[in-house]
Amino acid sequence: MSVCRLVPDLGGQLCGVLRQVEEVLLTLEVWERNPDEPATLPAPLADREALRALHRVQDAIRPTQTYTDDLGERHSPHSGVGNGRLLGPGGDYEHRPLRLVQLRASDLAVLNSAAIALGMSLALEPGSELTEAIVAGAEAAYSSTTGDLDVVPVAVVELLARVLGVLDLDVTDDTRLLAARLEAAAGADVVLDRAEEAAYYRLAERINMMWADGHPADRHR
């Protein structure tokens, strides 16, 4: 079953976190497939289950996010996914965009279970083979995406939990109102009315609690 979610365009941050998580899961896969001494992984980390779910989420999210290329140029989301601007009443200022994204509920559930399994291993089994693999994956993730050698493996798990918090927020009257407005716009610019903007601000607060740990993130562009 698929679910429609309102996903903020965070300018590459969401995709960056998902790439770090991917590095961890790819490392676990390598350890699991070691022909000499294969690692035993718990579900849903075993048999690429979590990795497949992550790849489907990445494929759904990536086209909706603005990104900056190697030359420093910003690129808007690809056409056909609803890349219009989100404007305040009167059209005088621009809000951070929200995108309508179809995700599999089962993929979100699998990734939630994966985050729990990773976190429990780090917290309760610091000397286990799984924890060693997680640490190796975190080192790969940090070196490939941030260049940072000061690795804190639990940070990758915490970031995954934050992403999932953003992607799996409860549906409310506010989300239904904004989703209907964006769907009707079919990718064109949307000028919110006062009620819709109030709903946007309430949703932005909920997203901030998940993504920024309660510290206000910018709502305007």
N, C-alpha and C positions, 0 to 999 in steps of 0.2 A: 504494500500500500504506500502510495506517495503522499507527501504532505507539502503544502505550499507555505513557504516561510518568507518573511520580510527580512532581507539581509542588508545591512548597511555596507556601502562602498567605503572601505577603510584604506583605500589607496595602496594595496599590496600587503597590508599587515596580516590579513586573514590568510592569504596564500603563503606568506612567509612562514607563519606558524605551522600550517599544514605541511609544508616542505620539511620542516624540522621533525615533525612527527613521522613523516614518511621515511626519513633517514633512519630513525630508531627502528621502525617496523621492518625496513629492508635489512638492517643488520641482524635482527632476530631471525629473519628468513634464512640468511646466510648461515647462521649458527645452527638452525634447525636442519639445514640440508648438508651440513658437514658430513662427508662420507665416512670419515674416520671416527668421529665422536659426535654424533648429532645431538643437539640440545633437545630436551623435552619441554615443550611450551604448553601452558594451560590455554584452554579456550577463553576468548576467541582469538588469542595470539597465534595459535597453531594453524598450520595448513593455509596460511595467507588469508584467513577469513577477515581479520581486521584490516589488512593491507588492501584487499579488494574493496571493502566498504569505504576506506579512505580515498581510494582512487576515484570511486564514483562520486563522492562528495567533492573532491577537487575538480573533477570534470564539470560539475554543476556550478561550482562557485567561481572558478577562474574567469569565465567570460563576463562576469558581472562586476569585476573589480578594475578600477583604474590602476595603471602601473606606470613606473618610470623606467625607461630603458637605460642602457649603458651610457648613452650620451646625455642623460639627464632630462630627456623629453618625456612629458606625460602623455599617456595614451588612454583614451576613454574606452569603456567596454565595447565589445563588438556589437555591430548592429543586429537587430532582431531579438535582443534580450531585454529591451526596455531601458534604453540608455538616456532617456530624457532627464532634464533638470527638475529639481524639486524646489519650487519657489514659494516664498511667503506670500501672504495676502497682498494683492496689488502688484506682485511680481518684482518688488524692489530689492529683494535680497534672496540669496540661494542657500538652501539647507543642504547638509550632507545627504546624498541620495540614498534611497532605499530601493532594493531590487527584489522583484518577485522570483523566487527560486523553488523549483520542484525538487524535493529530496525524498529518499526512501526512509520511511520511519524505521525500518529494520536496520539500515546502515547507521543511523544515529544511535540506536540501541546497542549495536555491536561496538561502536566506538566508545560509548559510555562504559560498557563492560571492560573494554580494553584499557581505558584510563584507570579504572578501579584495580584491575589486575597489575598494571604497571606500578601504580602507587603503593599497593600492598606489598609487592615484592621489595621495593626500595625501602619501605618503612619497617617491614617485619623480617625480611630475609636479606640483610645487607651483604652476606657472603655467598649467596646462592649463585648458581650458574646463570639464572635468568637476570639477576641484578647486574652481573658482569656484562652480559649482552646489552642490557639497557644503557649502562655506562658507556660501552663502546659505541653504541648508536648515538648517544647524546654527544659524544666527542666528535663523531662524524657530522652530526647535524650542526653543531656550533661552528666547526671549522669551515663547512661548506656554505653556510648561509650568513654567518656574522663575522667569521674570522677570529672569534673570541676563543682563547684557549683556556679560560677560567671556567671550567665546565661544572654546572650544577644540574645533574640529571633530573632531579625532581622538578626543575623549572619547566622542562619540556612537557611533563605530565600536567603540571598546573596550567600551562598555556593551552593544551588540548582541552582541558576541562572548561576553560574560559570560552574557547571557540564553540564547544558544544552547548554551553550556556546561552550564547548568542543565537545559535542556529535552532535551538529547541525551546525557545521561550513559549510560555503558555499563550494560547490564542485568547484574545480578549475582544471586547467591543472596539477598542482602539485599533488593534491589528486588523480586524475585519473591515473597519471603515477605510483605513489607509490602503489595504490590499484591493478593495473594490475600486477605489479611486485610481490606483495605478493600473489595474487591469483594464479599466474603461479607457484610459489614456493610450494604451497600446504602444508605449514607447515614446510618446510625445511629451513635451514639457508639461508639468502639472503645477498649477497655481492653487495652493491650498486656501480654503476659506478658514475663518477663525476657529470653527469647531475642529476641522481637520488639523490645523496647526497645533491646537491644544493636545490633540491625540498624539501628534508627532512628538511633542515635547515629553509627554508621559512615557511614550515608548523609548525615546532617547535616554531617559533616566534609567529605565530598566536595562537597556543595553549597556549603559555606563557601569551599572552595578556588576554586570557580568564581565565586561571586557576590561574596564579600567579600575576594577576593585573599588568602585564608589567615587573615584576621583573624576571630576567633570572632564569629559572630552569635548572637543569643539563640535558644534552642531551646524556650523555654517561653513561655506566654502568661499 
